[in-house]
Amino acid sequence: MHNDRDHDRETVFHERINKLKKEGYRGFTIASEAGSEWEIKITATDPAGKVLTSGGETKEEAFNKMIDLIDNVLDG
């Protein structure tokens, strides 16, 4: 069952994904995207040289995981 709360969360994630792709997110920018038959890997870096990598079966999943990772690293 789909509700407004789930829809709002999805909208926020899509906005963050678009921001990450276009201009970066919380100081991190996409350094590379690589894909295979099984997984998409994304690497992001910040100006201090910190490197984060995430992956997923789809680009959307990989970008969602990257956003979660960035939030966890910065807020953790």
C-alpha positions as CSV (number, residue, x, y, z in Angstrom):
1,M,0.0,0.0,0.0
2,H,1.4,3.4,-1.0
3,N,0.8,6.4,1.2
4,D,1.7,10.0,1.2
5,R,4.6,9.6,3.6
6,D,6.3,7.0,1.3
7,H,5.7,9.3,-1.7
8,D,7.2,12.3,0.2
9,R,10.3,10.2,1.1
10,E,10.7,9.1,-2.6
11,T,10.4,12.7,-3.7
12,V,13.1,13.8,-1.3
13,F,15.4,11.0,-2.4
14,H,14.9,11.9,-6.1
15,E,15.7,15.6,-5.4
16,R,18.9,14.6,-3.5
17,I,19.9,12.2,-6.4
18,N,19.5,15.0,-8.9
19,K,21.5,17.4,-6.7
20,L,24.3,14.8,-6.3
21,K,24.5,14.2,-10.0
22,K,24.4,17.8,-11.1
23,E,26.3,19.8,-8.4
24,G,27.2,17.5,-5.6
25,Y,25.7,16.7,-2.2
26,R,27.0,18.0,1.1
27,G,30.5,18.6,-0.3
28,F,30.8,15.3,-2.2
29,T,30.8,15.1,-6.0
30,I,30.6,12.0,-8.2
31,A,34.1,11.0,-9.3
32,S,33.1,7.9,-11.3
33,E,30.3,5.5,-12.3
34,A,31.0,2.0,-13.4
35,G,28.6,-0.8,-14.3
36,S,28.7,-4.4,-14.9
37,E,26.0,-7.0,-15.6
38,W,25.5,-7.4,-11.8
39,E,26.2,-4.1,-10.2
40,I,26.6,-0.4,-10.6
41,K,29.4,1.2,-8.5
42,I,29.6,4.9,-7.8
43,T,32.5,6.7,-6.2
44,A,32.2,10.2,-4.7
45,T,35.0,12.5,-3.3
46,D,35.1,15.6,-1.3
47,P,37.7,18.5,-1.5
48,A,39.7,17.0,1.4
49,G,40.2,13.8,-0.6
50,K,37.8,11.5,1.3
51,V,36.5,8.8,-1.1
52,L,33.2,7.0,-0.7
53,T,31.9,4.1,-2.8
54,S,28.5,2.6,-3.0
55,G,26.8,0.1,-5.3
56,G,23.5,-1.4,-6.3
57,E,21.7,-3.4,-8.8
58,T,20.4,-0.2,-10.4
59,K,21.8,3.4,-10.7
60,E,18.9,4.6,-8.5
61,E,19.8,2.1,-5.8
62,A,23.5,3.0,-5.9
63,F,22.8,6.7,-5.7
64,N,20.3,6.2,-2.8
65,K,23.0,4.2,-1.0
66,M,25.5,6.9,-1.7
67,I,23.3,9.6,-0.2
68,D,22.7,7.5,2.9
69,L,26.5,6.9,3.2
70,I,27.3,10.6,2.9
71,D,24.7,11.4,5.5
72,N,26.0,8.7,7.8
73,V,29.6,9.8,7.4
74,L,28.9,13.5,8.0
75,D,26.2,13.0,10.7
76,G,27.7,9.9,12.3
